[in-house]
Amino acid sequence: MRANRREFLLTLGAAASPLATRIVFAATGGAARLVVVILRGALDGLAAVPPYGDPHYASLRRELAIASPGVADGALRLDATFGLHPRLSFLHESFAAGQLIVFHAVATPYRERSHFDGQDVLENGTVRPHALASGWMNRALDALPRSAIASHRQLGVALGQNVPLLMRGPASVASWSPSRLAPLDEDTLQRLGDLYAGDPVLSRRLADALAADSVATEGMRATTTAPAVSGDPPPGAGSANTARTAGAARFNEIVAAAAGFLRDDAGPRVAVFDTTGWDTHANEGGAQGQLGARLGVLDEALRTLKDRLGPAWRNTAVLAATEFGRTAAVNGTRGTDHGTATAAFLLGGAVRGGRVIADWPGLSQRALYQQRDLAPTMDLRAVLKGLLRDHLGISARALSDTVFPQSASVRPLADLTRA
């Protein structure tokens, strides 16, 4: 599977609409790169970052509990309380290298349990769903000084089927999408170029599409199929195993294309992409199983991003966040239900890492939110505001008034990135 020009060209006539996207890139000033990964479906933070040192953890989690570090399939130690899921080996390496911060017991202001509304709040940057039709990342880009983006060919580019709410708004973004269709030959492209030559809008869109395709294809060059994940179903599982392996390969391919855009000195500097499948109501698994397999794919994709970015990695920060967490206790189908607080990750060469930031509430019955969920003690907007302020240079006033409206009481976390 490879990305190619045809999907661009088939959509050039729709001049009023951006190409469908799932991954969005936008340009900022300076060398800083920012990647935001939306984990759609509500990541189980107590599995991704098991608090093995909490005395109530093992009894709540039962068969889903991740063992303490030092034993087979045990957590990868972060400190005396927290570890990483054993499938997150790259994140663990990043932590040891001082390039990962783990946030725990973190949540958006949303306190219900609807995926759609939770994701809307995560992306719109307010305290309630559907409060705005634009996203906090787009509004942050619009708050950048014009001089900061003057050297870039375009403000942003999106990859995938739909521009996520996070990147909708006043700042202009273009789009690019990988395709399964066969590439067009050079003669056809030349004819299209001649056809559109007299139309300034269509000719510009064709030129932009071909330039984006060139960058993305270069980024994906030599991409290999993602390795089989031990938590996948056995070969006898048939189509389910094939679909999951293909999905992992496609995700790694998209991430490699993203790196191609971000490496371009005159190209985008901010990327947003999403990944789905984190809604583990049944047969979640512990160290092995469904969730472990997905965590392994995510971990490998983030390693790919680092490898493909090359020297640009040292100026990159990658934030991975989800709409809400999952219940502290296991349900009747060996999974977990919609919860509240969860974990988030910030990694990259620009990150002042090697830390877990958490005001840990504990997992006793009395400490649980509504007697079922990990209680939230950190507002995700504090993380986002600190990151946008220190890494991209967004002003404190813009952050509180425009990017995250009515958030003056939420203080940005300091020192998340290196000077």
C-alpha positions as CSV (number, residue, x, y, z in Angstrom):
1,M,0.0,0.0,0.0
2,R,1.4,3.4,-0.9
3,A,0.2,6.9,-1.0
4,N,-0.1,8.5,-4.4
5,R,-1.3,11.4,-6.5
6,R,-4.6,10.1,-7.8
7,E,-6.6,10.8,-4.7
8,F,-5.4,14.4,-4.7
9,L,-6.3,14.9,-8.3
10,L,-9.8,13.4,-7.9
11,T,-10.6,16.0,-5.2
12,L,-9.1,19.1,-6.8
13,G,-12.4,20.2,-8.2
14,A,-13.8,20.5,-4.7
15,A,-12.0,23.8,-4.2
16,A,-14.3,24.9,-1.4
17,S,-13.5,21.9,0.8
18,P,-10.2,20.7,2.2
19,L,-9.2,17.1,1.4
20,A,-10.4,14.6,3.9
21,T,-8.0,14.1,6.7
22,R,-7.1,12.2,9.8
23,I,-3.7,13.6,10.2
24,V,-3.1,17.3,10.2
25,F,0.1,19.3,9.9
26,A,0.6,23.0,10.4
27,A,3.6,25.3,10.2
28,T,5.0,27.3,13.1
29,G,8.0,29.5,13.5
30,G,11.4,28.3,14.5
31,A,12.7,24.7,14.6
32,A,10.1,23.4,17.1
33,R,7.9,20.5,16.0
34,L,4.8,19.4,17.9
35,V,2.9,16.1,17.3
36,V,-0.5,15.5,19.0
37,V,-1.7,11.9,19.0
38,I,-5.4,11.4,19.8
39,L,-6.1,7.9,21.3
40,R,-9.8,7.6,20.5
41,G,-11.8,5.1,22.5
42,A,-10.6,5.9,26.1
43,L,-7.2,4.5,26.9
44,D,-7.0,2.4,30.1
45,G,-4.4,4.5,32.0
46,L,-4.2,2.0,34.8
47,A,-3.0,-0.6,32.3
48,A,-0.7,1.6,30.2
49,V,0.9,3.1,33.3
50,P,0.2,0.5,36.1
51,P,0.5,1.9,39.6
52,Y,2.0,-1.3,40.8
53,G,3.1,0.3,44.1
54,D,-0.5,1.2,45.1
55,P,-1.7,-1.3,47.7
56,H,-5.2,-1.6,46.1
57,Y,-4.1,-2.0,42.5
58,A,-3.7,-5.7,42.3
59,S,-7.0,-6.5,44.0
60,L,-9.0,-4.1,41.8
61,R,-7.4,-5.3,38.6
62,R,-7.4,-9.0,39.3
63,E,-6.6,-10.9,36.1
64,L,-5.8,-7.6,34.3
65,A,-3.2,-6.5,36.8
66,I,0.3,-5.9,35.5
67,A,2.9,-7.6,37.7
68,S,5.6,-5.6,39.5
69,P,8.9,-5.0,37.7
70,G,11.4,-7.7,37.7
71,V,9.1,-10.7,37.0
72,A,8.0,-12.2,33.7
73,D,5.6,-9.8,31.9
74,G,6.1,-7.3,34.7
75,A,5.8,-3.5,34.4
76,L,8.8,-1.5,33.1
77,R,9.8,0.4,36.2
78,L,9.5,4.2,36.2
79,D,9.7,4.8,40.0
80,A,8.6,3.1,43.2
81,T,4.9,3.5,42.4
82,F,4.5,3.5,38.6
83,G,5.6,1.5,35.7
84,L,4.9,1.2,32.0
85,H,3.0,-1.7,30.3
86,P,5.6,-4.2,29.2
87,R,4.7,-3.6,25.5
88,L,5.9,0.1,25.8
89,S,9.6,-0.6,25.4
90,F,10.3,2.5,23.3
91,L,8.6,4.7,25.8
92,H,10.6,3.1,28.6
93,E,13.8,3.8,26.7
94,S,12.7,7.4,26.2
95,F,12.0,7.8,29.9
96,A,15.5,6.5,30.7
97,A,17.0,8.9,28.2
98,G,15.2,11.8,29.8
99,Q,12.8,12.3,26.9
100,L,9.4,11.2,28.3
101,I,7.1,12.7,30.9
102,V,4.2,10.5,32.1
103,F,1.1,12.3,33.5
104,H,-1.3,10.3,35.6
105,A,-4.7,10.9,37.1
106,V,-5.2,13.5,34.4
107,A,-8.5,14.4,32.7
108,T,-10.2,17.1,30.6
109,P,-13.0,19.0,32.3
110,Y,-15.5,16.5,30.9
111,R,-17.1,14.2,33.6
112,E,-19.6,12.1,31.7
113,R,-18.8,9.0,29.7
114,S,-19.8,9.5,26.1
115,H,-17.0,9.0,23.6
116,F,-18.4,11.5,21.2
117,D,-18.8,14.3,23.8
118,G,-15.5,13.4,25.5
119,Q,-13.6,13.6,22.3
120,D,-15.3,16.9,21.5
121,V,-14.2,18.4,24.8
122,L,-10.7,17.0,24.3
123,E,-10.5,18.8,20.9
124,N,-12.5,22.0,21.4
125,G,-10.5,23.0,24.5
126,T,-13.5,24.2,26.5
127,V,-15.4,22.7,29.5
128,R,-18.3,21.2,27.7
129,P,-19.1,19.4,24.4
130,H,-20.1,21.3,21.3
131,A,-19.3,24.6,22.9
132,L,-17.2,25.6,19.9
133,A,-16.9,24.5,16.3
134,S,-13.1,25.0,16.2
135,G,-10.2,23.2,17.9
136,W,-7.6,24.5,20.4
137,M,-4.7,23.5,18.1
138,N,-6.1,25.5,15.2
139,R,-6.7,28.5,17.4
140,A,-3.2,28.2,18.8
141,L,-1.8,28.3,15.2
142,D,-3.9,31.4,14.5
143,A,-2.3,33.0,17.6
144,L,1.2,32.6,16.3
145,P,2.9,35.8,15.0
146,R,2.7,36.1,11.2
147,S,6.4,36.5,11.1
148,A,6.8,33.0,12.6
149,I,5.3,31.3,9.6
150,A,6.5,33.6,6.8
151,S,9.2,31.1,5.7
152,H,6.9,28.2,5.2
153,R,5.1,27.2,2.0
154,Q,1.8,26.7,3.8
155,L,0.3,26.9,7.3
156,G,-0.8,23.2,7.4
157,V,-1.5,20.0,5.7
158,A,-3.9,17.3,6.7
159,L,-3.7,13.5,6.1
160,G,-6.6,11.1,6.2
161,Q,-10.4,11.2,5.7
162,N,-11.6,14.0,8.0
163,V,-10.1,17.1,9.4
164,P,-10.4,16.5,13.1
165,L,-12.1,19.2,15.2
166,L,-8.8,19.8,16.9
167,M,-7.5,21.4,13.7
168,R,-10.7,23.2,12.4
169,G,-10.9,26.9,12.8
170,P,-9.6,30.2,11.5
171,A,-6.1,29.0,10.6
172,S,-5.9,27.7,7.1
173,V,-4.9,24.1,6.6
174,A,-4.4,22.0,3.5
175,S,-4.8,18.2,3.4
176,W,-3.2,15.1,2.0
177,S,-4.5,11.5,2.0
178,P,-2.8,8.2,1.4
179,S,-4.5,6.1,-1.3
180,R,-4.8,2.5,-2.3
181,L,-5.4,3.4,-5.9
182,A,-2.7,2.9,-8.5
183,P,-0.5,5.9,-9.2
184,L,-1.1,8.1,-12.3
185,D,1.5,8.0,-15.0
186,E,3.6,11.1,-15.8
187,D,1.8,11.6,-19.2
188,T,-1.6,11.9,-17.4
189,L,-0.1,14.3,-14.9
190,Q,1.3,16.4,-17.6
191,R,-2.1,16.6,-19.3
192,L,-3.8,17.6,-16.1
193,G,-1.2,20.3,-15.6
194,D,-1.9,21.6,-19.1
195,L,-5.6,21.5,-18.5
196,Y,-5.4,23.4,-15.2
197,A,-2.7,25.9,-16.4
198,G,-5.3,28.6,-17.1
199,D,-7.0,28.4,-13.7
200,P,-5.0,29.9,-10.9
201,V,-6.9,28.1,-8.2
202,L,-6.8,24.6,-9.7
203,S,-3.2,24.9,-10.9
204,R,-2.1,26.0,-7.5
205,R,-4.0,23.1,-5.9
206,L,-2.4,20.7,-8.3
207,A,1.1,22.0,-7.6
208,D,0.5,21.8,-3.8
209,A,-0.9,18.3,-4.1
210,L,2.1,17.1,-6.1
211,A,4.6,18.7,-3.7
212,A,2.9,17.2,-0.7
213,D,2.8,13.8,-2.4
214,S,6.5,14.0,-3.1
215,V,7.3,14.8,0.5
216,A,5.0,12.1,1.9
217,T,6.3,9.4,-0.5
218,E,9.9,10.2,0.5
219,G,8.9,9.9,4.1
220,M,7.4,6.5,3.5
221,R,10.2,5.2,1.3
222,A,11.7,2.0,2.6
223,T,8.9,1.6,5.1
224,T,8.6,-2.0,6.1
225,T,5.6,-4.0,7.2
226,A,5.0,-3.7,10.9
227,P,6.2,-6.8,12.8
228,A,3.6,-9.3,14.1
229,V,2.5,-8.5,17.6
230,S,2.5,-11.3,20.1
231,G,-0.8,-10.2,21.5
232,D,-2.5,-10.7,18.2
233,P,-4.8,-13.6,17.6
234,P,-3.1,-16.8,16.5
235,P,-2.8,-17.6,12.8
236,G,-6.0,-19.7,12.9
237,A,-8.0,-16.6,13.8
238,G,-8.0,-15.8,10.1
239,S,-9.3,-12.4,9.0
240,A,-9.1,-10.8,12.4
241,N,-5.4,-11.4,12.6
242,T,-4.9,-10.2,9.0
243,A,-6.9,-7.0,9.5
244,R,-5.0,-6.2,12.7
245,T,-1.6,-6.7,11.1
246,A,-2.6,-4.7,8.1
247,G,-3.9,-1.9,10.4
248,A,-0.5,-1.8,12.2
249,A,1.4,-1.6,8.9
250,R,-0.9,1.2,7.7
251,F,-0.4,3.1,10.9
252,N,3.4,2.9,10.7
253,E,3.2,3.9,7.1
254,I,1.2,7.0,7.9
255,V,3.6,7.9,10.7
256,A,6.5,7.6,8.4
257,A,4.8,9.9,5.9
258,A,4.2,12.4,8.8
259,A,8.0,12.4,9.5
260,G,8.6,13.3,5.9
261,F,6.5,16.4,6.2
262,L,8.0,17.4,9.5
263,R,11.6,17.0,8.2
264,D,11.0,19.6,5.5
265,D,12.6,22.9,6.5
266,A,10.0,24.9,4.7
267,G,7.1,22.5,5.6
268,P,4.8,21.9,8.5
269,R,5.9,22.0,12.1
270,V,2.8,20.7,13.9
271,A,1.2,17.3,13.3
272,V,-2.0,15.8,14.7
273,F,-3.1,12.2,14.1
274,D,-5.4,9.8,15.7
275,T,-5.6,6.1,16.4
276,T,-8.7,4.1,17.3
277,G,-9.5,0.9,19.1
278,W,-8.9,1.8,22.7
279,D,-12.5,1.0,23.9
280,T,-11.7,-2.3,25.7
281,H,-15.0,-3.4,27.3
282,A,-14.3,-7.1,26.9
283,N,-11.3,-9.4,26.9
284,E,-8.9,-6.5,27.5
285,G,-6.0,-8.6,28.5
286,G,-3.2,-7.8,30.9
287,A,0.5,-8.0,29.8
288,Q,-0.7,-9.9,26.8
289,G,-3.9,-9.7,24.8
290,Q,-5.9,-7.1,22.9
291,L,-4.8,-3.9,24.7
292,G,-1.2,-5.1,24.9
293,A,-1.2,-5.6,21.1
294,R,-2.5,-2.1,20.5
295,L,0.0,-0.6,22.9
296,G,2.8,-2.4,21.1
297,V,1.7,-1.0,17.7
298,L,1.6,2.5,19.2
299,D,5.0,2.1,20.7
300,E,6.5,0.9,17.5
301,A,4.9,3.7,15.5
302,L,6.4,6.3,17.9
303,R,9.8,4.7,17.5
304,T,9.3,4.9,13.7
305,L,8.5,8.6,14.1
306,K,11.7,9.2,16.0
307,D,13.8,7.3,13.5
308,R,12.4,9.0,10.5
309,L,12.6,12.5,11.9
310,G,16.4,12.1,12.4
311,P,18.0,15.3,13.6
312,A,14.6,17.0,13.8
313,W,13.7,14.7,16.7
314,R,15.7,16.9,19.1
315,N,13.3,19.8,18.5
316,T,10.2,17.6,18.7
317,A,7.6,17.1,21.4
318,V,4.9,14.4,21.0
319,L,1.8,14.4,23.1
320,A,-0.5,11.3,23.3
321,A,-3.8,11.8,25.1
322,T,-7.3,10.3,25.2
323,E,-10.8,11.5,25.9
324,F,-11.1,9.8,29.4
325,G,-10.0,6.7,31.2
326,R,-11.6,3.4,32.2
327,T,-13.0,1.9,35.4
328,A,-10.6,0.9,38.2
329,A,-12.2,-2.5,38.6
330,V,-12.6,-5.3,36.0
331,N,-16.1,-5.8,34.6
332,G,-18.0,-9.1,34.0
333,T,-16.5,-9.6,30.6
334,R,-12.9,-9.3,31.6
335,G,-12.6,-5.7,30.4
336,T,-13.1,-2.2,31.7
337,D,-15.9,0.3,31.2
338,H,-15.9,4.1,30.6
339,G,-14.2,6.0,33.4
340,T,-12.7,9.4,34.2
341,A,-9.0,10.0,34.9
342,T,-6.3,8.3,32.9
343,A,-2.6,8.7,31.7
344,A,-1.1,10.9,29.1
345,F,2.4,11.0,27.6
346,L,4.8,13.7,26.4
347,L,8.0,12.5,24.7
348,G,10.6,13.8,22.3
349,G,14.1,15.3,22.1
350,A,12.6,18.7,23.2
351,V,11.0,17.2,26.3
352,R,12.5,17.7,29.8
353,G,11.7,14.1,30.7
354,G,12.5,11.2,33.0
355,R,9.6,12.2,35.2
356,V,6.2,11.0,36.3
357,I,4.0,14.0,37.1
358,A,1.0,13.0,39.3
359,D,-0.9,14.0,42.4
360,W,-1.8,10.4,43.0
361,P,-5.2,10.1,44.7
362,G,-4.9,6.3,45.4
363,L,-7.2,3.4,44.5
364,S,-8.9,2.8,47.8
365,Q,-12.7,2.6,47.5
366,R,-13.0,5.9,49.3
367,A,-10.5,7.6,46.9
368,L,-12.3,6.5,43.7
369,Y,-14.3,9.0,41.7
370,Q,-18.0,8.1,42.1
371,Q,-16.7,4.9,43.7
372,R,-15.7,3.4,40.4
373,D,-13.0,5.5,38.6
374,L,-9.5,6.8,39.1
375,A,-10.1,10.3,40.5
376,P,-8.9,13.3,38.3
377,T,-6.3,15.5,40.1
378,M,-4.7,17.2,37.0
379,D,-6.4,19.2,34.3
380,L,-5.1,18.2,30.9
381,R,-5.4,21.9,29.8
382,A,-2.6,22.7,32.3
383,V,-0.3,20.3,30.3
384,L,-1.5,21.7,27.0
385,K,-1.0,25.3,28.0
386,G,2.5,24.7,29.4
387,L,3.5,22.9,26.2
388,L,2.1,25.5,23.8
389,R,3.5,28.4,25.8
390,D,7.1,27.0,26.3
391,H,7.5,25.0,23.1
392,L,5.6,27.1,20.5
393,G,5.7,30.5,22.2
394,I,1.9,31.1,22.4
395,S,1.2,34.0,24.7
396,A,-0.4,33.5,28.1
397,R,-3.2,35.8,27.2
398,A,-4.0,34.0,24.0
399,L,-3.9,30.7,25.8
400,S,-6.4,31.8,28.4
401,D,-8.7,33.9,26.3
402,T,-8.7,32.2,22.9
403,V,-7.0,28.9,22.8
404,F,-8.7,27.6,26.0
405,P,-11.4,30.1,26.7
406,Q,-12.3,30.9,30.3
407,S,-9.3,28.9,31.6
408,A,-7.5,31.6,33.5
409,S,-7.7,29.5,36.7
410,V,-5.9,26.7,35.0
411,R,-2.2,27.4,35.4
412,P,0.2,26.1,32.8
413,L,2.6,23.4,33.9
414,A,6.2,24.8,33.7
415,D,9.4,23.3,32.4
416,L,7.9,20.5,30.3
417,T,10.3,21.3,27.4
418,R,14.0,22.2,27.2
419,A,15.0,25.8,26.6
